[in-house]
C-alpha cells in the first residue's frame, strides 16, 4: 500500500479521496450538528473521512452503528497495533498523541491486557469516598473563586474550570500540596497544544514517576496506594502510564463539562431564572450538555480485526474507526423530537442518560470515573453559582471561540462579569 496523498491511493486504503470528508474546518466548531446532519444525508451512518496528512479513517455517526462497534470488542478492538496505516504515519504526525501507539496502559491496550489493567484501576477509583471528594471540591472551588471574586470579572475557563478538575484529581491521587500547581500547569499546557506541549508532557510523566516513588515509600489511602496494593504486580512503566491516562482522561473533559454547562445556563432563557438557586437546573444543564455539547465529540478509535460490513460500507482489516459520539447523540433514529437540522433537544431527553458522552462497552469510561467527574463538575457549578449568583457573560455569546479541534468541544475562554464579593477562605 502506497502512502495516501492527493493524487492516488491503492485499493486497500479505506477512503476514496473524491468522497472522503476532511475532518477539519470551522464548521466542526461553529455548527457541528448541522454538519453531522449533512454527513448523514450524503454519506449515511458511516462516513469516509480524511485526517491531516491525507490519513484515511471511518467516522461512525449512526447511533445504532456506534452501539454495534462499541459492543463488539472482538471485531472492533481498541488495538492500535492493527492499524493498516502505520507504514505511512510520520513520527511528527499531529494526531499521534491522541491515536496513540501500542503501550502497556489501560487506554492503549486491548483484550485480556486491557482487562488486566481495568481490574486494578476500576476498584481503586471506586474506593474514592464521594462525600470526602465533594467536600474537597467545595474547598478547592472556594479557594479558586477567592482568587477572582473581588475583581467582578474573570475568565472562568482559565481561572476555574480548567483548574478545579486537576486539583481534585491531585487530591485523589495523593499529590503533595506543593506539586498541585505544577500538575495543573502541565495539564493546561498539554490541552493548549502549543510550543510548550512536549515539555509539559515530559514534566507530566516525571510528576507521575515521582508520585509513584513517593507512594512506595509511605503508607496511604490514596488512589496510587490502592493501585500498588492490588494483588497483581505491574511494572513501574505500567503504573505511570495508567496514572497519566487516568489524569488526562479526567481533566479536560471535566473542565469542558463545567465550561459548556456554564455557557448553556448563561445563554439559554430556560435556565436564566434559576441561576441563583437552581441546583436542580444544574443537573438538567449538565445532562443536556452531554447530549448536545459533549466535551468529547470524536473519540479515537477502534480498529477492525478483519474485513466486515458496517452500515453500507465495507471495512477492511486494520481500518481505523473514529467514534462520532456527538453525531450519534443527534441521530434522528433516537432523537425523534429533535430538530432535523440540529436544533434544541426535546425536553424529554433532560433525564435520559442513554448518550455516548462516556462511550460504551468494554472500553467505555469506567463507571467510578464517571461518578468522580460528575461530583467534580456538579460541585464546581453549585459553588460557583452560590458564590456569584448574578454571573453573566462579558461578551456576546456568538463571540465565544471554540477549541480548534474536531475531536474536542470546549471553549478557549469564558469571560464573565458579576458583582464583586469578598473572599471566604477556602483552604484544605
C-alpha positions in Angstrom: 0.0 0.0 0.0 1.5 3.3 -1.0 1.3 6.4 1.2 -2.0 8.2 0.8 -1.7 11.5 -0.9 -3.8 13.9 -3.0 -3.3 12.0 -6.3 -3.7 8.3 -5.6 -4.4 5.6 -3.2 -4.2 1.8 -3.5 -7.4 -0.2 -3.4 -6.5 -1.4 0.1 -7.0 2.1 1.5 -10.4 2.6 3.1 -11.1 6.1 1.8 -11.9 7.2 -1.8 -10.2 10.6 -1.9 -13.0 12.0 -4.0 -15.6 11.0 -1.4 -13.7 11.5 1.8 -14.8 14.3 4.1 -11.8 16.3 5.6 -12.0 16.0 9.3 -11.2 19.7 9.8 -12.6 23.1 9.2 -14.5 25.8 11.0 -17.9 24.1 10.8 -16.8 21.5 13.4 -16.5 24.4 15.8 -19.3 26.7 14.7 -22.1 24.3 13.6 -21.3 20.7 14.2 -24.9 19.5 14.5 -25.8 20.7 11.0 -22.6 19.4 9.6 -23.3 15.9 11.0 -26.8 16.1 9.6 -25.4 16.8 6.2 -22.9 14.0 6.5 -25.7 11.6 7.5 -27.8 12.7 4.5 -24.9 12.5 2.0 -22.9 9.5 3.3 -25.1 7.5 5.7 -24.2 6.4 9.2 -20.5 5.5 8.4 -18.5 8.3 6.7 -15.2 8.0 4.9 -13.0 10.8 6.3 -9.5 12.1 5.8 -7.3 13.2 8.7 -4.5 15.7 8.5 -1.7 14.4 6.2 -4.2 12.5 4.0 -4.6 9.7 6.6 -7.9 7.8 5.9 -10.4 6.6 8.5 -14.1 5.9 9.0 -16.2 8.2 11.2 -19.2 6.3 12.7 -22.1 8.8 13.2 -25.1 6.5 13.4 -26.3 5.6 16.9 -27.1 2.0 16.1 -23.8 1.6 14.2 -21.8 3.1 17.1 -23.6 0.8 19.5 -22.6 -2.1 17.3 -18.9 -1.0 17.2 -18.6 -0.4 20.9 -20.4 -3.6 21.8 -18.1 -5.9 19.9 -14.6 -5.6 21.2 -13.5 -8.7 19.3 -14.4 -7.4 15.9 -13.6 -3.7 16.7 -10.9 -3.8 19.4 -9.1 -0.7 20.7 -5.9 -2.2 19.3 -3.9 0.5 17.5 -1.3 -2.2 16.6 -3.8 -3.4 14.0 -3.7 -0.2 12.1 -3.0 -0.7 8.4 -1.7 2.9 8.0 1.4 2.6 10.3 3.8 2.4 7.3 2.5 5.9 6.3 2.4 7.7 9.6 5.3 10.1 10.2 6.8 10.5 13.7 5.6 14.1 13.9 2.0 13.4 12.8 0.0 15.9 15.0 -2.7 13.4 16.0 -0.3 10.7 17.1 -0.6 11.5 20.8 -4.4 11.2 20.5 -4.4 8.0 18.4 -1.5 6.5 20.4 0.9 3.7 20.0 0.8 0.1 21.4 1.9 0.6 25.1 1.1 -1.1 28.4 -1.6 1.2 29.7 -5.3 0.9 30.4 -6.1 3.2 27.5 -3.8 1.8 24.8 -4.2 -1.9 25.4 -6.8 -4.3 24.2 -8.4 -7.6 25.1 -7.1 -9.5 28.1 -4.3 -6.9 28.7 -6.9 -4.1 28.9 -9.0 -6.2 31.3 -5.9 -6.8 33.5 -5.3 -3.1 33.8 -9.0 -2.4 34.4 -9.2 -5.0 37.2 -6.6 -2.9 39.0 -7.8 0.6 38.2 -11.6 0.3 38.5 -11.7 -0.8 42.2 -9.1 1.9 43.1 -11.4 4.5 41.5 -14.5 3.0 43.1 -12.9 3.3 46.6 -12.8 7.1 46.3 -15.1 8.4 49.1 -17.7 10.5 47.2 -18.5 12.6 50.3 -14.9 13.4 51.0 -14.4 14.2 47.3 -17.4 16.6 47.4 -16.1 18.4 50.5 -12.6 18.7 48.9 -14.1 20.1 45.7 -16.1 22.6 47.7 -13.0 23.8 49.4 -11.0 23.9 46.2 -13.8 25.8 44.4 -13.9 28.4 47.2 -10.2 28.8 47.0 -10.2 29.3 43.3 -13.2 31.7 43.4 -11.4 33.7 46.1 -8.7 34.4 43.6 -11.0 36.5 41.4 -14.3 37.2 43.2 -13.2 40.7 44.3 -12.5 41.8 40.7 -16.0 41.5 39.4 -14.7 39.7 36.2 -12.8 36.6 35.3 -12.1 34.1 32.6 -13.9 31.2 34.1 -12.2 28.7 31.9 -8.6 29.6 32.7 -9.2 30.6 36.3 -11.7 28.0 37.3 -13.0 25.2 35.0 -9.5 24.1 33.9 -8.0 24.2 37.4 -10.7 22.6 39.6 -10.7 19.1 38.0 -6.9 18.8 38.0 -6.6 19.9 41.6 -9.3 17.5 42.6 -7.5 14.7 40.8 -4.3 15.7 42.5 -6.1 15.1 45.9 -7.5 11.8 44.7 -4.0 10.6 43.5 -2.3 11.8 46.7 -0.1 14.5 45.2 1.8 16.7 47.7 0.2 20.1 48.0 3.3 21.8 46.6 3.0 19.7 43.4 -0.6 20.5 42.7 0.2 23.8 40.9 2.8 22.1 38.7 0.4 19.3 37.8 -2.3 21.9 36.9 0.3 23.7 34.6 1.2 20.6 32.8 -2.4 19.6 32.1 -3.4 23.1 30.9 -0.3 23.3 28.7 -0.9 19.9 27.2 -4.5 20.9 26.5 -3.4 24.1 24.8 -1.2 22.1 22.4 1.3 25.0 22.0 5.1 25.2 21.8 5.5 24.0 25.4 3.3 20.9 25.0 6.2 18.5 24.6 7.9 19.9 27.6 4.7 19.7 29.5 4.3 16.0 28.5 7.8 15.3 29.8 7.0 17.1 33.1 3.7 15.2 33.4 5.5 11.8 33.2 8.2 13.0 35.7 5.5 14.1 38.1 3.8 10.7 37.9 7.1 8.9 38.4 7.9 11.0 41.5 4.4 10.3 42.8 4.8 6.6 42.3 8.2 6.7 44.1 6.6 8.7 47.0 3.7 6.2 47.3 6.1 3.3 47.5 7.8 4.9 50.4 4.8 5.8 52.5 1.6 4.2 53.7 -1.6 5.9 52.5 -5.1 5.5 51.3 -4.9 7.5 48.1 -5.5 6.1 44.6 -1.8 5.3 43.9 -1.6 3.3 47.2 -4.6 1.3 46.2 -3.1 0.5 42.8 0.1 -0.7 44.5 -2.0 -2.8 46.9 -3.6 -4.7 44.0 -2.8 -8.4 44.2 -1.2 -8.4 40.8 2.1 -6.7 40.3 2.7 -4.2 37.4 5.9 -2.6 36.2 6.7 1.0 37.1 6.1 1.9 33.5 2.6 0.4 33.6 1.7 2.3 36.8 3.0 5.6 35.5 1.2 5.2 32.1 -2.1 4.3 33.9 -1.8 7.3 36.2 -1.2 9.5 33.2 -4.2 8.0 31.4 -6.5 8.5 34.5 -5.4 12.1 34.9 -5.6 13.1 31.3 -9.0 11.5 30.7 -10.4 13.1 33.8 -9.0 16.6 33.3 -10.1 18.3 30.0 -13.5 16.5 29.5 -14.5 17.5 33.1 -13.2 21.1 32.6 -15.2 21.4 29.4 -18.3 19.8 31.1 -18.1 22.7 33.6 -17.4 25.3 31.0 -20.1 24.1 28.5 -22.7 23.9 31.3 -22.0 27.4 32.4 -22.2 28.6 28.8 -25.6 26.9 28.4 -27.0 28.3 31.6 -25.9 31.8 30.8 -27.2 31.8 27.2 -30.4 29.8 27.4 -33.5 31.5 28.8 -34.8 28.2 30.3 -32.0 28.5 32.9 -31.9 32.2 33.4 -34.3 32.4 36.4 -32.7 29.5 38.2 -29.1 30.6 38.2 -29.0 31.8 41.8 -30.8 28.9 43.5 -31.4 26.3 40.8 -29.4 23.2 41.8 -32.0 21.0 40.1 -31.4 23.1 36.9 -27.7 22.5 37.2 -28.3 18.8 36.8 -30.5 19.4 33.8 -27.9 21.6 32.2 -25.1 19.1 32.8 -27.1 16.2 31.2 -28.2 18.4 28.3 -24.6 19.2 27.6 -23.7 15.5 27.5 -26.3 15.1 24.7 -26.0 18.4 22.8 -22.5 19.8 23.6 -20.5 16.8 24.8 -16.8 17.6 25.5 -15.5 14.7 23.6 -17.1 14.9 20.1 -15.0 12.3 18.4 -13.0 9.5 20.1 -10.1 7.6 18.5 -10.6 4.8 18.0 -11.3 1.2 17.1 -9.5 -0.9 14.5 -11.2 -3.6 12.5 -9.8 -7.1 13.3 -11.0 -8.4 9.9 -12.9 -7.4 6.8 -16.5 -6.7 7.7 -19.6 -4.6 6.8 -20.8 -1.6 8.8 -23.8 0.4 7.7 -23.5 0.3 3.9 -19.6 0.3 3.9 -17.0 -2.4 3.6 -14.5 -2.1 6.4 -11.1 -3.6 5.7 -8.9 -5.3 8.3 -6.8 -2.7 10.1 -9.0 0.3 9.2 -9.4 2.9 11.9 -12.9 3.8 13.1 -13.4 7.1 14.8 -16.3 7.1 17.3 -18.6 10.1 16.5 -20.1 10.4 20.0 -21.7 13.8 19.4 -23.1 12.9 16.0 -24.6 9.6 17.3 -26.2 11.5 20.1 -28.0 13.6 17.5 -29.1 10.7 15.3 -32.8 11.1 14.4 -33.3 7.4 15.0 -33.0 8.1 18.7 -33.9 11.8 18.7 -37.4 11.6 17.2 -38.3 15.0 18.6 -35.1 16.8 17.8 -34.9 19.4 15.0 -33.5 17.6 12.0 -31.1 20.5 11.4 -29.5 20.0 14.8 -31.8 22.3 16.9 -32.5 22.2 20.6 -33.1 18.8 22.3 -36.6 17.8 23.1 -37.1 18.4 26.9 -38.0 14.8 27.4 -34.3 14.0 27.0 -33.3 16.1 30.0 -33.4 13.0 32.2 -32.2 10.5 29.7 -28.6 9.2 30.1 -28.5 6.9 27.0 -26.0 9.2 25.4 -22.5 8.3 24.2 -20.7 11.0 26.1 -18.7 8.4 28.1 -18.6 5.9 25.1 -20.0 2.4 25.6 -19.0 -1.2 26.0 -15.8 -2.7 27.3 -13.7 0.4 26.6 -16.1 2.9 28.0 -15.1 5.4 30.7 -15.2 3.2 33.9 -18.4 3.9 35.9 -16.5 5.1 39.0 -14.6 7.6 36.9 -17.9 8.9 35.5 -19.1 9.4 39.1 -15.9 11.2 40.0 -16.2 13.5 37.0 -19.9 14.3 37.9 -19.1 15.1 41.5 -16.3 17.5 40.5 -18.3 19.2 37.8 -21.6 19.5 39.7 -19.9 20.7 42.9 -17.9 23.2 40.9 -21.1 24.6 39.3 -23.0 24.7 42.5 -20.3 26.6 44.5 -19.8 29.0 41.6 -23.5 29.9 41.2 -23.9 30.1 45.0 -21.0 32.5 45.4 -21.7 34.5 42.2 -25.5 34.5 41.7 -25.5 37.3 39.2 -22.9 35.8 37.0 -23.2 36.8 33.3 -21.3 36.6 30.1 -19.0 39.6 29.5 -19.1 39.1 25.7 -21.8 38.3 23.1 -22.5 34.5 23.0 -21.6 34.4 19.3 -18.1 35.7 20.0 -17.1 32.8 22.2 -14.4 30.8 20.5 -14.4 27.0 20.5 -11.2 25.0 20.8 -9.8 24.4 17.3 -10.4 20.6 17.2 -12.9 18.3 15.6 -12.3 15.9 18.4 -12.9 18.1 21.5 -15.6 20.7 22.1 -14.7 23.3 24.7 -14.1 27.0 24.6 -10.8 28.8 24.5 -12.0 31.3 27.1 -15.2 32.1 29.0 -15.2 35.8 30.1 -17.8 36.7 32.7 -18.6 39.6 35.0 -20.5 39.7 38.3 -20.9 41.9 41.4 -17.6 41.7 43.4 -17.9 39.7 46.6 -15.5 39.1 49.5 -13.3 36.0 49.7 -14.3 33.3 52.1 -11.1 31.4 52.6 -11.4 28.0 51.0 -8.4 26.1 52.3 -7.8 22.4 52.7 
